[in-house]
């Protein structure tokens, strides 16, 4: 009976406009009180310990790096690079959309940011290339969610932190040894993430196999000043963005960086490249980006 009452209260809170995190937190806290292994005091201690975890610094740093990338011309450069590599395949622009959206979601940690940042670039190009409206909308939305499986996925970092802190207290009382490694979570997300991109890419190719005009090169987005990009020029333009996965993954798995340190290096690298070297982000725009991220 009490579960029904609590459920009704939570639904009412959601309907009257309470923030979603409040509704979820209220339901979680109520469930904590029903767990025989967890006491309210233990939950409070875990919250405090979690807030002091140094790895939490990785979340705002990676998010800032993602916002800076999305506000620069990096999306255009990555799309052009994918253009010249995949442009002759049927449905290639759809595959490019999946890859680029997945890359940006990995850094921003939220599909909404990717849809806002890249939707205005990719959706009109998809429509111009002949893709149907529903297919184009679904593709951008789906592509954004794929990046949540790749490092430095912020949801994976947050999941690892929560399970480390809460799980440690729970399993100590249950006499069980368990530990969640964020590095292992990153590794675990690689294969399913790639498989999902491959399966969706195969579907895009199959659905458009009889429409060869639906390629990246048929879109005006793949041209600059009326000239087709060469592979060498596309690689040269994207040369600063290409090392990012190596910096994050290579730094973490080689043991040179912890996750929080990799986030700091990534944020610094993106700042130097986009603000100081390429100068695509003016200094007066930085306070707004920091506030938004």
N, C-alpha and C positions, 0 to 999 in steps of 0.2 A: 504493500500500500504506500509506504514511504517513497519507494522508487517512482511510483506514478505521480505523486505530488511533486517531487523534485523535478521530474520530467516536464510536468505542466508549467512549473515556475520557470524553468529554463527556456521553454518555448515562448512563454509570455515575455520574458526579458528580451529574447531575440526579436519578437514582433514589435515591441515598443521602441526598438532602435538601440538597444544596448550594444556596445562594442563586442565583436565576436570573441575576442580574447577573454573578455569578462565572463561570457557564457561558458566557454570551454573550461576556464580556470575554476569556475564555480562547480561545474560537474566533476572535474578531476579532484578538487579538494573534498567534495562530499564522498567520493569513492575512496579517498585515502582514509577517511574516518572509519570505513567499514572493513579495512584490511587489518587482519590480526597481527601482521608483522610490522606495520607502520603506525607510529603514533603521531598526533599533530605536532608535537615538539620536534620529532625527527624530521618531519616534512619542512618545518620552518628552518631547521638547521641546514637542511639540504639546499633550500632556496638561497640562504645566505652564502653557503659555500660555493654554490653555482655562480652567484654574482661575482665572486672573487676569482673565478677561474681565469687565468691569463689567456687561454685559448679563445675566450669570447671576443677578444680584440680582433680576431680574424674576420668576424662578421662585418663590422662597419668598414674595415679596410678593403675587403674584397668588394663590398657593395659600392664604395667610393670609386674603386677602379672601374667597375662595370658602368657606373653612371658617366664617368669621364669618357670611356670608350664610346658609349652610345651617343654622346653629345658631339663627338668628333666626326671626322670623315672615315673612321675605321670601318663602319658597316659597308660603305660604298666600295672601299678597297677590297674587303673580303668577298663581296658579291662579284666584283670584277674578276678577282682571282679564280673564283669558282666558275665564272662564265667561260673563261678560256680553257679550263680543264674539262668541263662537262657539257659545254654548249652544243655539241653535235648530237647528244643523246635525246631521244624523245622523252619529254617530261623532265628534262634536265633542270629547268628553272625551279620546278617543285622540289627537286633533290637539293638544289642550292639553298632554297628557303629552309629546309629541314636542318641542314648543317649549320648555317649561319645563326639561325634562331637558337639551336642547341648550344652553340659556342657562347652566345651572349647570356643566355639564361644561366649557364654554369658560373659566370662571374657576378651577375646581378643577384642571383638567388631567387628571383621571382618572375613568373611568367608574365605578369602584368607589365613589368618594366620593359620586357622584350617586345611585347605586343605594341606598346606605345612608341618605343624607340624605333623599331624596325617595321612596324605595320604600315606606316606612311610611305616607306620606301619600297617594300616588297609587294604589298597588296595591289597598288596600281599597276606595277609591272606584271604581276600575275594576270590581272584582268586584261591588260594590253596584249599579253601573249596568247590570249584566247581561252584561259581557264575560266570555268564557271564560277559564279559568285560564291555559292555555298562551298565549293571545293577550295577556293582561295582562302575564305575566312577560316574554314576548318584546318587548313594546312598551316597557316600562321599560328593559330592557337595551339595546335598539336606540336608543332616544331618547338615552340617556346617551352613546353613542359618536358621535352626530352633532356634538356640541359641539367635538370635537377639530379640526374644520375651521375654526372661527371664532376671531377674535382676542378675547381674548389667549390663544390656544391655547398651552399650555406645551410640548406635543410639537413644535409648529412652531418655537417659540423655540429649543428644544434642538437640533432638526435644523439650524436655521440656524447656530447657534454651531459645531456639530461640522463641518459642511461648510465653513464659513468657515475654520476653523483647519486642518483636515486637508487640505481641497481646495487651500488656498493653497500649502502646501508641495508637494503633488503636482504641481500645474499649473505651478509655477515651474520645476521640473526638466524638465517636458515642454514648456516654452516655449509655454504656453497661458495666456491671461488669462481667469479665471473668478471670479465673485464671487456669493455667495448673499445676497440681501437679505431680511431678516426682514419688512420692510414689504411686499415683493412677495409673500412667502409668505402673509401675511395676506390680501392682495388676491386671490391665486390660490385661496384656500379659500372665498371668499364664494359664488361661483356654484355650485360643486359641492355645497356645504353646503345652500344654499337649494333646489337641485334635488332633493336627497335628501329634505329635509323635505317638499317639495311632493309628490313621488312617493309617499312613505309616507302623507302626509295624504290623497291621493286614494284610495289603497288602503283606508285606514281608513273613508273615506266610502263607497266602493263596497261594501266587505264588510258594512257596517251600514246600507245605504240602505233596507232593508226593516224596520229596527228603529228607528224614530224615538225610542223611549223611551231609547235608548242615547245620550243627550246629557248634557252637563255639568249642565244644570239639573235632571236627574232624580236627581242625586246629592245627598245631604245635605251633602256637602263644599262645595257652592256656596252654602250658606245659613248665616247667622249668627243665632243666637237665633231661628230660625224665620222670618226675614225675607229675602226675595230682595234681593240686592245690586243697586243701580242702577249705571249706567255711570259717573255722576259720582262716586259714593262709591268705586267700585272704583279709578278713576283717582286720586282723592284719597288713598286708602290706599297706593297703590303709587307715589306721586309721588317718593319718595326713591330708589327703585330704578330708575326709568325713565331717569334721566340717565346711568347707568353705561356703556352702549354708546357714548354720545356722548362721554363723558370719555375713554374708551380710544381709540376709532377716530378721533374728531375731533381729539384731542390729538396722536396720532401722525401722521396724514396731513396735518394743517395745519402741521406742523413745530414746534409749540410744545413737544412732549415727544419725547424719545427713548423707546424701549420700556421701559428700566429706570425712567425718570422717570415714565412713565405708570403703571407698576406701583406706584411709591411713592405717587403721587397717588390711585390707586384704593384702595390699602390704607388710606391716611389718611382718605379720604372714607367708606369703609365703617365704619371705626372710629368716626368722629365721628357718623355717622348711627345706627348700631345700638347703640353703647355710650353715647354722650353725649346724643343727642337723643331717640331712641326708648326707650333704656334697656332693650333686650331681652336684652342680654348683660351680666351682672354682672361687675364688675372681677375678682372672685375666680375667674371662669371663664376669663379671658384667658390665664393661664399654661398651662393645659391645652390651650387651642386653639392657642397658639403651638407647644407641644411636638408636638401631633398633626400640625399642618400642616408 
